[in-house]
């Protein structure tokens, strides 16, 4: 299958009736077109039942560098109880193309581990979002 548009790639990637490889190919296409809508789609895909699709979405977000930082932080604040989202976000931050993003998110990554990870992650992600907005140092 040849993907020819972002809309087609989003639809294909989100279609759980498609084979994993087809969905992953669509994610590769999306990774080359990192718009705000694409980044949000990739974040949503980090919570799908398909482990390969989740991993490919996290890899695509990590490859976007700085562009994925704030949207992934917002997702963590909104849905930190999702184990798959926590695992995917850890990969996005820890393996980010931008070494600055990886450095800035060290505290968030540390919060994602261990007991109380959901609450600790919301706190760390929220704090970093405030810092990024210029509200705190």
C-alpha positions, 0 to 999 in steps of 0.5 A: 500500500502506498500512502499519498497524503497525511489524511490517508496515513492518519486513517490507516495508522489509526485503523486497528483492522489493518495489519501491523506492518501497514499501520507502521508504514503509515506511521513512517509516512507521518514521521516525515510530516510532523504537523501538530495534528500528526503529533497528536495522532502519534501520541494517541497511537502510543495507547493502541493495543498493538505493541509494534504500532505503539513503539513505531509511534514513540520512535516517530515522536522521538525523531520530531525532536522539540516539536513533540515535547509540549504535546507529549507533556500535556498528554502525560498531565491529562492521561498519566494513568496510562501505562502505555503512554508512560512507556512511550513518553519515556522512549520519546524523551529518553531517545529524543533527537534533540539532546536538549529535550532529553536533558530537559526531561530527565526529571520527568523520565525519573518520575515515570519509574517506580511506585506512584509513577502516575502522580509523580509524572503529572507533577514533573510534567506540569512543572516542566510545562510551567517552566517552558511557559516562562512561569518558573525557573 
